Amino acid sequence: MADMPEDGEPQIHEGKQAIVTGGTRGIGEAIVRRLAAQGMSVVMVGRSDTTLRQAADRIRSAVPGAELRLERADLSLLRDVRALADRLAVSTSPSVVINNAAVSADIRARTEEGIQLTLATNHLAPYVLMRTLAASLKKGPARFVVVGANPTVLKTFPVDLDDLDARDARALSRFPSLRPFAAYARTKNMNTMFVYSLARRLTDTGITVNGAHPGIIAQTGLSRDARGLEKALATMVALNPFKKMPDQGADNPVWVATAPGLDCVNGRFFVDRKEATTPDHTLSPDRCEALWERSAELVGMEP
């Protein structure tokens, strides 16, 4: 059955194709399920064949006849992201691309390619994937959505453009146990800045790029390795009476990706289906362009 919007009319998107990263659990799985229920064919991206199959089985149980394509890629590895982007560029023509995949890792954790794990997964992966897909599509209609985080919380974690991979640990926080969260928060600000930069480049192409905050969500798995103060923060989230479950968290990203009234809305950020202002340090065109260029250098793309 198709999802029902507020006006009670079913939204049917038969024949349209979507791509969702981080689609095997939590918010990502809920996003895939909602899009499939609206009639879209969905490409699910996950880290392992096992988790992809298990998530697909759950989705098909909830949405009989769901049309799913499973794509395995480790989004912390640039070689996997490039290969995924190249495959999708030649085999898909998506109406919707939602980047949901994210991690919160020890700041000392680095990929085998030498990049800080949180930076690689949360920012560089969508940077490569969405740039490649936008270049292959050339023109829309298509909607790109990056799942972000609470703009109010992110205000105190501006991106250090001279230290994208968080080598200066003390600059993140005086408290070692809070540093993984601070690094995570910086990458979510990078997501927002990337949205604005890519949106400017895609003006008048019919491809729109927007950010969407899912809300305070339980059962995401982001804090499963948290310790000390970060674990205390995760516990506060778990006890928060206003927290949402993953299916509720999927509502805002899916709305941004499919709502009829947003066809030409580009370069915005949404919270609870309303446009929101992000921190000043994410709005500076000069800072956004500097991040774009430094990211291009890290991933070996032309700026």
Backbone as CSV, one residue per row, in Angstrom:
resi,resn,N_x,N_y,N_z,CA_x,CA_y,CA_z,C_x,C_y,C_z
1,MET,0.852,-1.204,0.000,0.000,0.000,0.000,0.880,1.243,0.000
2,ALA,0.531,2.239,-0.785,1.338,3.456,-0.861,1.216,4.267,0.409
3,ASP,2.304,4.985,0.758,2.254,5.908,1.884,1.190,6.968,1.627
4,MET,0.554,7.431,2.677,-0.488,8.446,2.542,0.007,9.760,3.095
5,PRO,0.055,10.823,2.298,0.456,12.132,2.778,-0.649,12.763,3.609
6,GLU,-0.390,13.967,4.080,-1.310,14.622,4.991,-2.673,14.865,4.353
7,ASP,-2.735,15.070,3.064,-4.026,15.371,2.442,-4.838,14.120,2.139
8,GLY,-4.275,12.925,2.451,-5.013,11.686,2.302,-4.929,11.061,0.922
9,GLU,-4.309,11.723,-0.034,-4.184,11.171,-1.375,-2.928,10.309,-1.474
10,PRO,-3.013,9.139,-2.090,-1.836,8.282,-2.196,-0.798,8.896,-3.123
11,GLN,0.452,8.727,-2.777,1.537,9.161,-3.654,2.082,7.925,-4.362
12,ILE,1.923,7.852,-5.646,2.379,6.704,-6.414,3.514,7.154,-7.328
13,HIS,4.620,6.437,-7.262,5.784,6.782,-8.081,6.219,5.562,-8.899
14,GLU,5.244,4.880,-9.481,5.529,3.691,-10.274,6.478,4.043,-11.408
15,GLY,7.457,3.169,-11.627,8.398,3.355,-12.716,9.578,4.238,-12.378
16,LYS,9.546,4.870,-11.222,10.670,5.709,-10.818,11.673,4.884,-10.019
17,GLN,12.912,5.340,-10.050,13.991,4.604,-9.403,14.662,5.467,-8.343
18,ALA,15.005,4.832,-7.231,15.682,5.525,-6.138,16.940,4.761,-5.758
19,ILE,17.901,5.493,-5.192,19.127,4.911,-4.639,19.222,5.361,-3.191
20,VAL,19.430,4.422,-2.278,19.531,4.739,-0.852,20.775,4.078,-0.281
21,THR,21.678,4.873,0.298,22.842,4.295,0.970,22.515,4.060,2.443
22,GLY,23.212,3.102,3.042,22.929,2.759,4.432,21.526,2.205,4.573
23,GLY,21.110,1.379,3.624,19.724,0.932,3.564,19.423,-0.372,4.264
24,THR,20.343,-0.878,5.089,20.137,-2.208,5.658,19.712,-2.212,7.117
25,ARG,19.535,-1.029,7.703,19.102,-0.989,9.095,18.567,0.406,9.411
26,GLY,17.890,0.530,10.553,17.495,1.829,11.068,16.763,2.702,10.078
27,ILE,17.154,3.985,10.037,16.482,4.964,9.191,16.567,4.571,7.721
28,GLY,17.735,4.096,7.294,17.911,3.747,5.888,16.955,2.660,5.434
29,GLU,16.809,1.628,6.238,15.871,0.562,5.890,14.438,1.094,5.834
30,ALA,14.097,1.957,6.777,12.755,2.548,6.791,12.533,3.422,5.556
31,ILE,13.572,4.139,5.115,13.465,4.952,3.902,13.195,4.061,2.692
32,VAL,13.964,2.983,2.573,13.766,2.057,1.454,12.345,1.505,1.469
33,ARG,11.887,1.103,2.643,10.540,0.533,2.756,9.471,1.536,2.324
34,ARG,9.611,2.787,2.752,8.628,3.811,2.378,8.650,4.089,0.875
35,LEU,9.832,4.178,0.285,9.911,4.438,-1.149,9.348,3.265,-1.950
36,ALA,9.649,2.041,-1.502,9.110,0.855,-2.175,7.592,0.828,-2.074
37,ALA,7.050,1.258,-0.923,5.602,1.293,-0.735,4.948,2.317,-1.652
38,GLN,5.714,3.304,-2.087,5.197,4.313,-3.019,5.363,3.882,-4.479
39,GLY,5.879,2.677,-4.686,5.975,2.141,-6.032,7.311,2.309,-6.707
40,MET,8.290,2.854,-5.994,9.613,3.037,-6.599,10.411,1.744,-6.603
41,SER,11.230,1.589,-7.625,12.275,0.576,-7.640,13.470,1.149,-6.889
42,VAL,13.967,0.430,-5.882,14.978,0.998,-4.999,16.275,0.191,-5.052
43,VAL,17.366,0.904,-5.284,18.704,0.329,-5.165,19.159,0.520,-3.723
44,MET,19.331,-0.575,-2.996,19.793,-0.542,-1.608,21.296,-0.746,-1.576
45,VAL,21.998,0.149,-0.908,23.452,0.023,-0.791,23.791,-0.341,0.649
46,GLY,24.579,-1.407,0.826,24.991,-1.842,2.159,26.369,-2.453,2.128
47,ARG,26.907,-2.739,3.315,28.296,-3.196,3.409,28.476,-4.675,3.159
48,SER,27.438,-5.496,3.381,27.622,-6.936,3.223,26.420,-7.559,2.537
49,ASP,26.680,-8.658,1.831,25.607,-9.371,1.153,24.586,-9.896,2.154
50,THR,25.072,-10.344,3.310,24.171,-10.917,4.313,23.185,-9.882,4.835
51,THR,23.697,-8.725,5.267,22.792,-7.707,5.807,21.865,-7.157,4.718
52,LEU,22.341,-7.080,3.491,21.484,-6.638,2.389,20.326,-7.611,2.176
53,ARG,20.629,-8.908,2.152,19.571,-9.899,1.938,18.574,-9.892,3.095
54,GLN,19.086,-9.806,4.322,18.196,-9.806,5.477,17.262,-8.593,5.463
55,ALA,17.816,-7.410,5.164,16.987,-6.200,5.106,15.975,-6.301,3.967
56,ALA,16.405,-6.831,2.826,15.491,-6.967,1.693,14.333,-7.907,2.035
57,ASP,14.631,-8.982,2.753,13.569,-9.909,3.162,12.558,-9.218,4.073
58,ARG,13.055,-8.401,5.010,12.141,-7.690,5.912,11.271,-6.706,5.139
59,ILE,11.889,-6.010,4.188,11.137,-5.019,3.409,10.090,-5.701,2.538
60,ARG,10.457,-6.808,1.904,9.493,-7.514,1.054,8.358,-8.122,1.862
61,SER,8.631,-8.468,3.116,7.550,-8.958,3.980,6.560,-7.848,4.273
62,ALA,7.085,-6.616,4.443,6.215,-5.468,4.735,5.579,-4.901,3.478
63,VAL,6.288,-5.000,2.346,5.800,-4.443,1.079,5.883,-5.547,0.017
64,PRO,4.876,-6.410,-0.041,4.905,-7.489,-1.038,5.081,-6.917,-2.450
65,GLY,5.988,-7.543,-3.192,6.238,-7.080,-4.548,7.234,-5.949,-4.647
66,ALA,7.838,-5.551,-3.518,8.832,-4.471,-3.550,9.940,-4.820,-4.534
67,GLU,10.255,-3.847,-5.390,11.296,-4.053,-6.400,12.609,-3.485,-5.855
68,LEU,13.510,-4.389,-5.480,14.755,-3.991,-4.834,15.948,-4.539,-5.606
69,ARG,16.983,-3.730,-5.695,18.264,-4.168,-6.255,19.312,-3.960,-5.175
70,LEU,20.105,-4.973,-4.890,21.058,-4.925,-3.796,22.459,-4.643,-4.327
71,GLU,23.095,-3.631,-3.755,24.442,-3.236,-4.173,25.357,-3.206,-2.954
72,ARG,26.373,-4.053,-2.979,27.323,-4.109,-1.858,28.482,-3.160,-2.106
73,ALA,28.772,-2.323,-1.110,29.920,-1.418,-1.183,30.279,-0.983,0.231
74,ASP,31.557,-0.942,0.523,32.043,-0.393,1.787,32.287,1.093,1.543
75,LEU,31.404,1.926,2.066,31.469,3.352,1.769,32.600,4.067,2.495
76,SER,33.351,3.352,3.318,34.532,3.962,3.929,35.737,3.882,2.999
77,LEU,35.628,3.089,1.939,36.744,2.890,1.010,36.458,3.599,-0.309
78,LEU,37.321,4.531,-0.672,37.102,5.305,-1.890,37.046,4.418,-3.125
79,ARG,37.823,3.348,-3.147,37.796,2.484,-4.320,36.427,1.818,-4.480
80,ASP,35.794,1.447,-3.346,34.456,0.870,-3.409,33.430,1.914,-3.844
81,VAL,33.574,3.128,-3.327,32.622,4.192,-3.680,32.736,4.532,-5.158
82,ARG,33.963,4.642,-5.657,34.146,4.949,-7.082,33.544,3.851,-7.950
83,ALA,33.797,2.590,-7.576,33.263,1.472,-8.361,31.733,1.473,-8.324
84,LEU,31.159,1.721,-7.139,29.710,1.800,-7.013,29.157,2.933,-7.863
85,ALA,29.770,4.106,-7.759,29.303,5.271,-8.514,29.352,5.002,-10.015
86,ASP,30.428,4.368,-10.473,30.553,4.069,-11.904,29.494,3.065,-12.352
87,ARG,29.231,2.031,-11.509,28.192,1.047,-11.854,26.824,1.718,-11.961
88,LEU,26.504,2.527,-10.969,25.186,3.158,-10.945,25.034,4.200,-12.045
89,ALA,26.141,4.858,-12.392,26.075,5.892,-13.431,25.675,5.308,-14.777
90,VAL,26.062,4.067,-15.037,25.747,3.471,-16.342,24.515,2.578,-16.298
91,SER,24.040,2.205,-15.114,22.945,1.235,-15.026,21.660,1.802,-14.444
92,THR,21.678,3.046,-13.984,20.482,3.623,-13.374,20.223,5.025,-13.913
93,SER,18.995,5.444,-13.740,18.613,6.833,-14.029,17.667,7.261,-12.910
94,PRO,18.226,7.515,-11.723,17.379,7.687,-10.538,16.608,9.000,-10.516
95,SER,15.382,8.925,-10.005,14.613,10.125,-9.707,14.939,10.633,-8.315
96,VAL,15.429,9.716,-7.457,15.736,10.040,-6.067,17.052,9.383,-5.679
97,VAL,17.922,10.149,-5.017,19.141,9.603,-4.414,19.179,10.121,-2.980
98,ILE,19.191,9.206,-2.010,19.238,9.599,-0.605,20.492,9.032,0.037
99,ASN,21.356,9.926,0.499,22.537,9.480,1.234,22.190,9.455,2.720
100,ASN,22.158,8.244,3.278,21.824,8.059,4.681,22.972,7.455,5.477
101,ALA,23.894,6.756,4.818,24.953,6.024,5.521,25.817,6.956,6.351
102,ALA,26.095,6.550,7.601,26.942,7.360,8.486,27.473,6.482,9.604
103,VAL,28.642,6.867,10.126,29.234,6.182,11.271,29.737,7.217,12.263
104,SER,29.919,6.779,13.492,30.611,7.577,14.504,31.705,6.682,15.052
105,ALA,32.961,6.975,14.704,34.068,6.070,15.004,35.143,6.774,15.824
106,ASP,35.968,5.992,16.464,37.142,6.503,17.153,37.945,7.372,16.179
107,ILE,38.370,8.539,16.639,39.056,9.443,15.706,40.384,8.875,15.230
108,ARG,40.908,7.872,15.947,42.165,7.243,15.513,41.929,6.177,14.456
109,ALA,40.679,5.805,14.242,40.363,4.756,13.272,40.532,5.285,11.857
110,ARG,41.359,4.617,11.096,41.610,5.017,9.712,41.366,3.847,8.780
111,THR,40.939,4.161,7.598,40.711,3.118,6.609,42.053,2.614,6.099
112,GLU,42.010,1.521,5.359,43.262,0.993,4.795,43.824,1.932,3.733
113,GLU,43.017,2.920,3.315,43.494,3.945,2.385,44.068,5.148,3.123
114,GLY,44.070,5.085,4.473,44.713,6.119,5.279,43.853,7.314,5.624
115,ILE,42.539,7.214,5.429,41.635,8.329,5.698,40.872,8.067,6.989
116,GLN,40.668,9.114,7.788,39.912,8.949,9.027,38.534,8.370,8.691
117,LEU,38.128,7.346,9.426,36.960,6.543,9.071,35.665,7.360,9.007
118,THR,35.435,8.235,9.978,34.206,9.027,9.994,34.148,9.968,8.800
119,LEU,35.270,10.617,8.499,35.336,11.517,7.350,35.071,10.764,6.052
120,ALA,35.706,9.613,5.896,35.576,8.848,4.656,34.138,8.421,4.407
121,THR,33.484,7.907,5.443,32.130,7.363,5.280,31.073,8.452,5.185
122,ASN,31.163,9.429,6.074,30.083,10.408,6.203,30.138,11.526,5.167
123,HIS,31.339,11.927,4.773,31.443,13.051,3.835,32.008,12.673,2.475
124,LEU,33.143,12.006,2.438,33.777,11.753,1.147,32.971,10.790,0.285
125,ALA,32.301,9.814,0.907,31.485,8.875,0.121,30.342,9.586,-0.607
126,PRO,29.497,10.371,0.085,28.454,11.075,-0.672,29.002,12.102,-1.652
127,TYR,30.161,12.688,-1.322,30.788,13.653,-2.228,31.097,12.983,-3.573
128,VAL,31.715,11.811,-3.521,32.067,11.100,-4.760,30.813,10.565,-5.445
129,LEU,29.935,9.923,-4.684,28.769,9.273,-5.278,27.832,10.282,-5.936
130,MET,27.493,11.336,-5.212,26.517,12.282,-5.752,27.100,13.129,-6.871
131,ARG,28.375,13.481,-6.785,29.002,14.202,-7.890,28.987,13.358,-9.155
132,THR,29.318,12.068,-9.010,29.370,11.181,-10.174,27.982,10.986,-10.781
133,LEU,26.980,10.768,-9.925,25.628,10.555,-10.431,25.071,11.820,-11.084
134,ALA,25.348,12.973,-10.487,24.879,14.231,-11.077,25.494,14.436,-12.459
135,ALA,26.782,14.116,-12.590,27.451,14.275,-13.882,26.879,13.321,-14.925
136,SER,26.484,12.115,-14.494,25.945,11.136,-15.448,24.525,11.498,-15.867
137,LEU,23.745,12.064,-14.927,22.367,12.448,-15.254,22.317,13.690,-16.138
138,LYS,23.198,14.649,-15.827,23.294,15.934,-16.533,22.073,16.826,-16.305
139,LYS,20.878,16.264,-16.388,19.690,17.065,-16.117,18.614,16.177,-15.499
140,GLY,17.679,16.821,-14.798,16.633,16.118,-14.079,15.432,15.819,-14.957
141,PRO,14.289,15.578,-14.301,14.077,15.812,-12.879,14.676,14.714,-12.003
142,ALA,15.339,15.129,-10.939,15.862,14.206,-9.940,16.074,14.975,-8.650
143,ARG,15.931,14.274,-7.547,16.147,14.895,-6.242,17.222,14.129,-5.474
144,PHE,18.230,14.867,-5.042,19.277,14.320,-4.184,19.022,14.828,-2.766
145,VAL,19.063,13.930,-1.804,18.825,14.285,-0.402,19.961,13.725,0.445
146,VAL,20.528,14.585,1.281,21.560,14.155,2.228,20.956,14.196,3.625
147,VAL,20.976,13.063,4.313,20.437,13.010,5.670,21.441,13.670,6.610
148,GLY,21.020,14.756,7.243,21.905,15.543,8.099,21.602,15.353,9.565
149,ALA,21.932,16.369,10.350,21.735,16.307,11.800,21.194,17.643,12.283
150,ASN,20.901,17.707,13.564,20.259,18.869,14.164,21.100,20.133,13.991
151,PRO,20.608,21.140,13.269,21.399,22.360,13.037,21.774,23.089,14.326
152,THR,20.922,23.026,15.333,21.226,23.696,16.601,22.420,23.060,17.290
153,VAL,22.438,21.737,17.340,23.568,21.029,17.946,24.852,21.272,17.153
154,LEU,24.735,21.281,15.828,25.917,21.396,14.971,26.551,22.785,15.001
155,LYS,25.855,23.749,15.536,26.373,25.120,15.568,27.722,25.207,16.262
156,THR,27.939,24.362,17.284,29.167,24.446,18.078,30.291,23.557,17.544
157,PHE,30.095,22.992,16.350,31.124,22.101,15.786,31.483,22.509,14.353
158,PRO,32.015,23.731,14.157,32.360,24.153,12.792,33.457,23.287,12.195
159,VAL,33.418,23.143,10.896,34.438,22.370,10.189,35.765,23.116,10.242
160,ASP,36.833,22.409,10.608,38.182,22.957,10.524,38.705,22.638,9.128
161,LEU,38.734,23.619,8.270,39.107,23.390,6.876,40.562,22.995,6.706
162,ASP,41.369,23.225,7.741,42.780,22.838,7.684,43.030,21.493,8.353
163,ASP,41.967,20.857,8.856,42.123,19.579,9.551,40.863,18.745,9.357
164,LEU,40.564,18.409,8.116,39.334,17.680,7.825,39.298,16.312,8.484
165,ASP,40.454,15.669,8.614,40.442,14.314,9.168,40.789,14.249,10.650
166,ALA,40.591,15.375,11.367,40.621,15.403,12.833,41.922,14.866,13.426
167,ARG,43.041,15.316,12.905,44.321,14.898,13.478,44.627,15.654,14.777
168,ASP,44.087,16.860,14.916,44.263,17.627,16.146,43.150,17.236,17.111
169,ALA,43.414,16.229,17.925,42.386,15.664,18.791,41.876,16.665,19.820
170,ARG,42.777,17.435,20.396,42.363,18.358,21.453,41.450,19.467,20.927
171,ALA,41.582,19.790,19.648,40.711,20.802,19.080,39.260,20.319,18.983
172,LEU,39.079,19.009,18.980,37.734,18.445,18.938,37.033,18.590,20.283
173,SER,37.746,18.252,21.354,37.173,18.347,22.703,38.274,18.127,23.723
174,ARG,38.113,18.746,24.878,39.035,18.492,25.988,38.883,17.064,26.489
175,PHE,37.721,16.474,26.257,37.411,15.153,26.801,37.540,14.093,25.712
176,PRO,38.484,13.173,25.852,38.698,12.167,24.803,37.445,11.388,24.424
177,SER,36.584,11.092,25.392,35.407,10.283,25.073,34.366,11.034,24.249
178,LEU,34.490,12.373,24.175,33.558,13.163,23.363,34.081,13.417,21.947
179,ARG,35.359,13.087,21.716,35.947,13.403,20.416,35.301,12.671,19.248
180,PRO,34.896,11.412,19.386,34.208,10.776,18.251,32.924,11.500,17.864
181,PHE,32.163,11.963,18.872,30.940,12.699,18.553,31.260,14.019,17.869
182,ALA,32.298,14.710,18.343,32.673,15.987,17.734,33.096,15.785,16.281
183,ALA,33.861,14.734,16.023,34.271,14.451,14.644,33.058,14.120,13.777
184,TYR,32.122,13.366,14.341,30.874,13.050,13.635,30.108,14.328,13.313
185,ALA,29.982,15.217,14.310,29.244,16.464,14.116,29.888,17.316,13.024
186,ARG,31.208,17.347,12.992,31.878,18.102,11.927,31.521,17.554,10.555
187,THR,31.489,16.220,10.441,31.176,15.649,9.124,29.736,15.930,8.724
188,LYS,28.835,16.022,9.702,27.452,16.371,9.352,27.364,17.826,8.887
189,ASN,28.209,18.695,9.434,28.285,20.060,8.899,28.878,20.047,7.491
190,MET,29.838,19.158,7.253,30.371,19.015,5.898,29.267,18.603,4.934
191,ASN,28.377,17.699,5.372,27.253,17.294,4.534,26.429,18.499,4.110
192,THR,26.133,19.370,5.065,25.328,20.556,4.776,26.039,21.477,3.793
193,MET,27.331,21.696,4.009,28.099,22.561,3.115,28.181,21.959,1.717
194,PHE,28.290,20.639,1.642,28.307,19.956,0.349,26.969,20.135,-0.373
195,VAL,25.865,20.034,0.372,24.546,20.264,-0.218,24.498,21.625,-0.904
196,TYR,24.948,22.659,-0.198,24.885,24.014,-0.761,25.785,24.155,-1.986
197,SER,26.988,23.571,-1.925,27.911,23.682,-3.059,27.407,22.940,-4.284
198,LEU,26.916,21.719,-4.084,26.426,20.946,-5.220,25.149,21.572,-5.779
199,ALA,24.302,22.077,-4.891,23.059,22.716,-5.350,23.366,23.910,-6.252
200,ARG,24.362,24.715,-5.869,24.722,25.867,-6.708,25.182,25.420,-8.088
201,ARG,25.921,24.330,-8.133,26.440,23.845,-9.413,25.339,23.236,-10.288
202,LEU,24.248,22.803,-9.678,23.175,22.152,-10.432,21.977,23.053,-10.681
203,THR,22.124,24.343,-10.394,21.041,25.289,-10.646,20.576,25.203,-12.106
204,ASP,19.272,25.130,-12.286,18.633,25.108,-13.616,18.865,23.815,-14.387
205,THR,19.327,22.751,-13.715,19.476,21.465,-14.402,18.274,20.561,-14.191
206,GLY,17.416,20.914,-13.223,16.310,20.028,-12.866,16.688,19.025,-11.799
207,ILE,17.970,18.980,-11.426,18.421,18.140,-10.311,18.497,19.034,-9.082
208,THR,17.792,18.690,-8.031,17.833,19.473,-6.802,18.581,18.712,-5.720
209,VAL,19.187,19.455,-4.799,19.960,18.874,-3.703,19.545,19.564,-2.419
210,ASN,19.087,18.786,-1.453,18.647,19.347,-0.175,19.087,18.460,0.975
211,GLY,19.146,19.055,2.170,19.465,18.322,3.382,18.201,18.063,4.182
212,ALA,18.207,16.985,4.981,17.033,16.637,5.779,17.469,16.024,7.102
213,HIS,16.997,16.622,8.200,17.269,16.086,9.542,16.179,15.091,9.905
214,PRO,16.538,13.862,10.286,15.507,12.864,10.616,14.911,13.030,12.006
215,GLY,15.544,13.835,12.860,15.102,13.963,14.249,16.002,13.168,15.176
216,ILE,15.680,13.199,16.456,16.424,12.424,17.445,15.910,10.988,17.372
217,ILE,16.783,10.084,16.936,16.349,8.736,16.592,16.980,7.692,17.506
218,ALA,16.162,6.768,17.991,16.656,5.609,18.735,16.970,4.479,17.755
219,GLN,17.778,3.551,18.185,18.068,2.314,17.450,18.743,2.555,16.101
220,THR,19.637,3.550,16.035,20.383,3.757,14.789,21.663,2.941,14.756
221,GLY,22.193,2.565,15.935,23.455,1.835,16.004,24.677,2.725,15.951
222,LEU,24.489,4.045,15.798,25.630,4.955,15.684,26.499,4.941,16.937
223,SER,25.891,4.781,18.113,26.623,4.915,19.381,26.921,3.571,20.037
224,ARG,26.912,2.497,19.254,27.105,1.187,19.871,28.495,1.010,20.457
225,ASP,29.488,1.776,19.969,30.848,1.670,20.512,31.203,2.856,21.406
226,ALA,30.194,3.631,21.795,30.447,4.839,22.601,30.960,4.472,23.993
227,ARG,31.778,5.402,24.536,32.312,5.226,25.881,32.276,6.574,26.601
228,GLY,32.362,6.524,27.903,32.487,7.736,28.699,31.360,8.721,28.443
229,LEU,31.733,9.985,28.206,30.740,11.037,28.031,29.879,10.824,26.788
230,GLU,30.461,10.266,25.745,29.668,10.005,24.547,28.588,8.961,24.840
231,LYS,28.938,7.944,25.659,27.941,6.939,26.030,26.840,7.567,26.871
232,ALA,27.226,8.511,27.755,26.220,9.203,28.560,25.261,9.992,27.673
233,LEU,25.797,10.638,26.627,24.942,11.357,25.689,23.981,10.403,24.975
234,ALA,24.504,9.239,24.578,23.664,8.254,23.903,22.551,7.767,24.827
235,THR,22.874,7.610,26.098,21.859,7.183,27.070,20.782,8.248,27.220
236,MET,21.186,9.524,27.221,20.204,10.613,27.307,19.267,10.596,26.102
237,VAL,19.829,10.294,24.915,18.993,10.198,23.725,17.996,9.061,23.873
238,ALA,18.490,7.925,24.383,17.629,6.753,24.529,16.477,7.019,25.495
239,LEU,16.728,7.860,26.503,15.705,8.162,27.507,14.837,9.359,27.127
240,ASN,15.202,10.047,26.042,14.471,11.248,25.636,13.033,10.891,25.253
241,PRO,12.046,11.483,25.928,10.650,11.135,25.623,10.213,11.602,24.237
242,PHE,10.971,12.492,23.620,10.605,13.008,22.297,11.349,12.297,21.171
243,LYS,12.108,11.265,21.505,12.860,10.561,20.463,11.900,9.860,19.504
244,LYS,12.403,9.616,18.298,11.625,8.944,17.276,12.224,7.569,17.004
245,MET,11.418,6.688,16.498,11.890,5.397,16.020,12.284,5.554,14.542
246,PRO,13.048,4.603,14.000,13.550,4.764,12.633,12.482,5.071,11.585
247,ASP,11.302,4.446,11.682,10.283,4.719,10.673,9.829,6.167,10.721
248,GLN,9.742,6.735,11.932,9.400,8.157,12.051,10.533,9.021,11.512
249,GLY,11.774,8.586,11.752,12.921,9.335,11.254,13.006,9.363,9.744
250,ALA,12.412,8.351,9.093,12.431,8.305,7.632,11.474,9.314,7.011
251,ASP,10.527,9.815,7.799,9.471,10.660,7.242,10.016,11.907,6.551
252,ASN,10.871,12.664,7.237,11.337,13.929,6.661,12.202,13.726,5.413
253,PRO,13.201,12.813,5.434,13.975,12.600,4.198,13.112,12.145,3.021
254,VAL,12.157,11.239,3.281,11.310,10.758,2.186,10.405,11.877,1.686
255,TRP,9.906,12.703,2.592,9.079,13.843,2.183,9.870,14.800,1.296
256,VAL,11.109,15.115,1.697,11.944,16.006,0.884,12.196,15.392,-0.493
257,ALA,12.292,14.071,-0.550,12.597,13.386,-1.803,11.391,13.226,-2.719
258,THR,10.168,13.320,-2.177,9.004,12.964,-2.992,7.852,13.965,-2.981
259,ALA,7.808,14.903,-2.046,6.667,15.808,-1.948,6.500,16.623,-3.228
260,PRO,5.301,16.659,-3.815,5.092,17.382,-5.078,5.464,18.857,-5.009
261,GLY,5.258,19.487,-3.865,5.513,20.915,-3.758,6.971,21.318,-3.722
262,LEU,7.872,20.337,-3.742,9.308,20.644,-3.637,10.051,20.419,-4.950
263,ASP,9.321,20.373,-6.050,9.941,20.046,-7.342,11.120,20.944,-7.702
264,CYS,11.031,22.223,-7.402,12.084,23.157,-7.805,12.854,23.725,-6.622
265,VAL,12.656,23.157,-5.443,13.346,23.650,-4.242,14.747,23.067,-4.214
266,ASN,15.748,23.933,-4.099,17.139,23.500,-4.249,18.025,24.216,-3.237
267,GLY,18.951,23.464,-2.621,19.915,24.069,-1.717,19.316,24.510,-0.395
268,ARG,18.405,23.710,0.154,17.771,24.034,1.425,18.009,22.903,2.427
269,PHE,17.623,23.178,3.675,17.738,22.168,4.730,16.405,22.121,5.464
270,PHE,15.911,20.903,5.717,14.574,20.755,6.288,14.595,19.963,7.597
271,VAL,13.793,20.425,8.549,13.573,19.753,9.823,12.066,19.646,10.024
272,ASP,11.571,18.442,10.283,10.129,18.238,10.494,9.284,18.868,9.385
273,ARG,9.706,18.652,8.143,8.978,19.136,6.957,8.913,20.658,6.880
274,LYS,9.822,21.320,7.539,9.890,22.782,7.465,11.326,23.193,7.152
275,GLU,11.470,24.253,6.363,12.806,24.742,6.056,13.456,25.306,7.313
276,ALA,14.727,25.005,7.517,15.451,25.450,8.704,16.744,26.131,8.277
277,THR,17.205,27.054,9.123,18.472,27.745,8.876,19.601,26.984,9.550
278,THR,20.638,26.708,8.809,21.788,26.002,9.372,22.802,27.028,9.896
279,PRO,23.795,26.590,10.685,24.742,27.535,11.295,25.450,28.421,10.275
280,ASP,25.800,29.624,10.719,26.450,30.588,9.833,27.703,30.019,9.182
281,HIS,28.460,29.208,9.936,29.718,28.688,9.377,29.488,27.688,8.252
282,THR,28.242,27.196,8.079,27.935,26.331,6.933,27.430,27.121,5.732
283,LEU,27.086,28.390,5.938,26.450,29.187,4.892,27.434,30.005,4.055
284,SER,28.650,30.168,4.543,29.636,30.978,3.833,30.024,30.331,2.507
285,PRO,29.754,30.998,1.374,30.159,30.430,0.085,31.658,30.156,0.006
286,ASP,32.470,31.027,0.605,33.918,30.820,0.569,34.310,29.552,1.317
287,ARG,33.716,29.334,2.489,34.014,28.117,3.256,33.511,26.877,2.511
288,CYS,32.340,26.985,1.930,31.801,25.843,1.193,32.680,25.485,0.003
289,GLU,33.159,26.493,-0.708,34.026,26.234,-1.859,35.375,25.668,-1.430
290,ALA,35.888,26.146,-0.304,37.154,25.613,0.206,37.005,24.135,0.562
291,LEU,35.886,23.779,1.192,35.638,22.376,1.525,35.508,21.554,0.252
292,TRP,34.791,22.078,-0.737,34.624,21.367,-2.011,35.983,21.057,-2.629
293,GLU,36.847,22.055,-2.682,38.144,21.879,-3.334,39.042,20.926,-2.557
294,ARG,39.042,21.009,-1.238,39.886,20.120,-0.435,39.372,18.683,-0.479
295,SER,38.065,18.545,-0.570,37.481,17.212,-0.717,37.862,16.616,-2.064
296,ALA,37.800,17.428,-3.109,38.193,16.962,-4.450,39.631,16.463,-4.455
297,GLU,40.483,17.194,-3.762,41.888,16.786,-3.694,42.036,15.454,-2.966
298,LEU,41.289,15.266,-1.874,41.377,14.026,-1.103,40.918,12.818,-1.897
299,VAL,39.901,12.993,-2.756,39.356,11.862,-3.478,39.878,11.751,-4.905
300,GLY,40.732,12.704,-5.314,41.326,12.633,-6.642,40.386,13.024,-7.767
301,MET,39.466,13.968,-7.497,38.564,14.478,-8.535,38.923,15.904,-8.866
302,GLU,38.575,16.339,-10.074,38.756,17.740,-10.426,37.773,18.582,-9.625
303,PRO,38.213,19.734,-9.102,37.292,20.542,-8.301,36.183,21.159,-9.122
